[in-house]
Amino acid sequence: MSDLDIDTFLKVDIRVGTVRRAEPFPEARKPAIKMWIDFGGEIGERKTSAQVTRHYTSETLVGRQVVAVVNFPPRQIGPFRSDVLVLGLPDADGEVVLLAPDREVPEGGRMH
């Protein structure tokens, strides 16, 4: 990987939001969950889908804070338009574990 300068890094807007609604995404090619995430007043609610069914269900995601990139362009995933990219890390089996603050923080807080 090439080095990245701080100005380029600061262009990526990474925020925290709370999952307000989640539901299965059966039309996806790989098992996924659709999420509606509240990023607070400045950004509002945005939606996304993620392949996180190994560790999460729709029910366990609701109310959970997650970290996401909010300034990527929207992406069409089958019949669903994804507005943000939730961030995660692979576990030992390569399954996604979502990034989240270790304590509750205000919605819309920007990572720095």
C-alpha atoms as a printed R data frame, in Angstrom:
    type eleno elety resid chain resno       x       y      z
1   ATOM     1    CA   MET     A     1   0.000   0.000  0.000
2   ATOM     2    CA   SER     A     2   1.150   3.527 -0.672
3   ATOM     3    CA   ASP     A     3   1.511   6.195  1.994
4   ATOM     4    CA   LEU     A     4  -1.406   8.542  2.574
5   ATOM     5    CA   ASP     A     5  -1.093  12.169  3.609
6   ATOM     6    CA   ILE     A     6  -3.279  13.633  6.348
7   ATOM     7    CA   ASP     A     7  -5.175  15.936  3.971
8   ATOM     8    CA   THR     A     8  -6.305  12.946  1.911
9   ATOM     9    CA   PHE     A     9  -7.310  11.014  5.041
10  ATOM    10    CA   LEU     A    10  -9.367  13.951  6.323
11  ATOM    11    CA   LYS     A    11 -11.472  13.849  3.148
12  ATOM    12    CA   VAL     A    12 -12.966  10.544  4.347
13  ATOM    13    CA   ASP     A    13 -15.902  11.450  6.602
14  ATOM    14    CA   ILE     A    14 -16.217   8.667  9.197
15  ATOM    15    CA   ARG     A    15 -19.095   9.097 11.657
16  ATOM    16    CA   VAL     A    16 -20.957   7.200 14.344
17  ATOM    17    CA   GLY     A    17 -24.649   6.465 14.045
18  ATOM    18    CA   THR     A    18 -27.327   4.369 15.702
19  ATOM    19    CA   VAL     A    19 -29.137   1.610 13.846
20  ATOM    20    CA   ARG     A    20 -32.833   2.520 14.061
21  ATOM    21    CA   ARG     A    21 -34.217  -0.211 11.797
22  ATOM    22    CA   ALA     A    22 -32.816  -3.412 10.316
23  ATOM    23    CA   GLU     A    23 -34.270  -6.192  8.200
24  ATOM    24    CA   PRO     A    24 -33.055  -9.185  6.220
25  ATOM    25    CA   PHE     A    25 -32.016  -8.572  2.607
26  ATOM    26    CA   PRO     A    26 -33.081 -11.807  0.864
27  ATOM    27    CA   GLU     A    27 -32.518 -10.355 -2.637
28  ATOM    28    CA   ALA     A    28 -28.771  -9.944 -1.996
29  ATOM    29    CA   ARG     A    29 -26.414 -12.446 -3.648
30  ATOM    30    CA   LYS     A    30 -24.772 -13.179 -0.276
31  ATOM    31    CA   PRO     A    31 -26.679 -13.115  3.039
32  ATOM    32    CA   ALA     A    32 -26.986  -9.504  4.189
33  ATOM    33    CA   ILE     A    33 -28.969  -7.172  6.408
34  ATOM    34    CA   LYS     A    34 -30.407  -3.782  5.436
35  ATOM    35    CA   MET     A    35 -29.925  -1.054  8.044
36  ATOM    36    CA   TRP     A    36 -31.309   2.441  8.531
37  ATOM    37    CA   ILE     A    37 -28.769   4.399 10.598
38  ATOM    38    CA   ASP     A    38 -29.370   7.719 12.354
39  ATOM    39    CA   PHE     A    39 -26.324  10.024 12.200
40  ATOM    40    CA   GLY     A    40 -28.001  12.945 13.958
41  ATOM    41    CA   GLY     A    41 -29.190  16.339 12.805
42  ATOM    42    CA   GLU     A    42 -26.466  17.333 10.333
43  ATOM    43    CA   ILE     A    43 -26.578  14.099  8.324
44  ATOM    44    CA   GLY     A    44 -29.851  12.466  9.353
45  ATOM    45    CA   GLU     A    45 -30.837   8.910  8.567
46  ATOM    46    CA   ARG     A    46 -28.978   6.959  5.901
47  ATOM    47    CA   LYS     A    47 -29.384   3.358  4.772
48  ATOM    48    CA   THR     A    48 -26.975   0.596  3.889
49  ATOM    49    CA   SER     A    49 -26.671  -3.148  3.627
50  ATOM    50    CA   ALA     A    50 -23.924  -5.310  5.049
51  ATOM    51    CA   GLN     A    51 -22.907  -8.955  4.981
52  ATOM    52    CA   VAL     A    52 -22.897  -9.338  8.754
53  ATOM    53    CA   THR     A    53 -25.325 -12.230  9.252
54  ATOM    54    CA   ARG     A    54 -22.743 -14.477 10.924
55  ATOM    55    CA   HIS     A    55 -22.557 -12.335 14.074
56  ATOM    56    CA   TYR     A    56 -25.698 -10.192 13.932
57  ATOM    57    CA   THR     A    57 -29.426 -10.424 13.337
58  ATOM    58    CA   SER     A    58 -31.797  -7.630 12.431
59  ATOM    59    CA   GLU     A    59 -33.007  -7.620 16.030
60  ATOM    60    CA   THR     A    60 -29.526  -7.389 17.609
61  ATOM    61    CA   LEU     A    61 -28.511  -4.506 15.335
62  ATOM    62    CA   VAL     A    62 -31.360  -2.164 16.285
63  ATOM    63    CA   GLY     A    63 -30.131   0.332 18.889
64  ATOM    64    CA   ARG     A    64 -26.476  -0.502 18.245
65  ATOM    65    CA   GLN     A    65 -24.003   2.247 17.400
66  ATOM    66    CA   VAL     A    66 -21.862   1.654 14.314
67  ATOM    67    CA   VAL     A    67 -19.080   3.500 12.499
68  ATOM    68    CA   ALA     A    68 -19.503   4.331  8.814
69  ATOM    69    CA   VAL     A    69 -18.102   6.361  5.942
70  ATOM    70    CA   VAL     A    70 -20.835   8.862  5.107
71  ATOM    71    CA   ASN     A    71 -19.369  10.674  2.095
72  ATOM    72    CA   PHE     A    72 -18.983   7.904 -0.475
73  ATOM    73    CA   PRO     A    73 -21.398   8.167 -3.397
74  ATOM    74    CA   PRO     A    74 -24.561   6.013 -3.143
75  ATOM    75    CA   ARG     A    75 -24.273   2.483 -4.485
76  ATOM    76    CA   GLN     A    76 -27.043   0.376 -5.961
77  ATOM    77    CA   ILE     A    77 -27.072  -3.163 -4.543
78  ATOM    78    CA   GLY     A    78 -29.776  -5.035 -6.417
79  ATOM    79    CA   PRO     A    79 -33.090  -3.314 -5.615
80  ATOM    80    CA   PHE     A    80 -31.573  -1.410 -2.656
81  ATOM    81    CA   ARG     A    81 -29.614   1.849 -2.654
82  ATOM    82    CA   SER     A    82 -26.831   2.015 -0.085
83  ATOM    83    CA   ASP     A    83 -25.944   5.530  1.138
84  ATOM    84    CA   VAL     A    84 -23.087   4.767  3.563
85  ATOM    85    CA   LEU     A    85 -20.415   2.132  4.136
86  ATOM    86    CA   VAL     A    86 -20.441   0.578  7.614
87  ATOM    87    CA   LEU     A    87 -16.980  -0.426  8.769
88  ATOM    88    CA   GLY     A    88 -15.903  -3.744 10.184
89  ATOM    89    CA   LEU     A    89 -12.993  -6.102 10.646
90  ATOM    90    CA   PRO     A    90 -12.695  -9.796  9.801
91  ATOM    91    CA   ASP     A    91 -12.751 -12.333 12.616
92  ATOM    92    CA   ALA     A    92 -10.548 -15.452 12.506
93  ATOM    93    CA   ASP     A    93 -12.916 -16.994  9.922
94  ATOM    94    CA   GLY     A    94 -13.097 -13.853  7.759
95  ATOM    95    CA   GLU     A    95 -16.606 -12.902  8.934
96  ATOM    96    CA   VAL     A    96 -17.353  -9.225  9.560
97  ATOM    97    CA   VAL     A    97 -17.340  -7.789 13.085
98  ATOM    98    CA   LEU     A    98 -18.665  -4.219 13.074
99  ATOM    99    CA   LEU     A    99 -16.597  -1.314 14.352
100 ATOM   100    CA   ALA     A   100 -18.285   0.574 17.174
101 ATOM   101    CA   PRO     A   101 -17.338   2.883 20.037
102 ATOM   102    CA   ASP     A   102 -16.754   1.106 23.344
103 ATOM   103    CA   ARG     A   103 -19.238   3.445 25.040
104 ATOM   104    CA   GLU     A   104 -22.208   5.432 23.770
105 ATOM   105    CA   VAL     A   105 -21.319   8.694 22.031
106 ATOM   106    CA   PRO     A   106 -23.470  11.388 20.381
107 ATOM   107    CA   GLU     A   107 -24.811  10.452 16.941
108 ATOM   108    CA   GLY     A   108 -22.942  12.052 14.076
109 ATOM   109    CA   GLY     A   109 -19.646  12.320 15.947
110 ATOM   110    CA   ARG     A   110 -16.775  12.404 13.479
111 ATOM   111    CA   MET     A   111 -13.812  10.086 13.929
112 ATOM   112    CA   HIS     A   112 -10.530  11.843 14.569
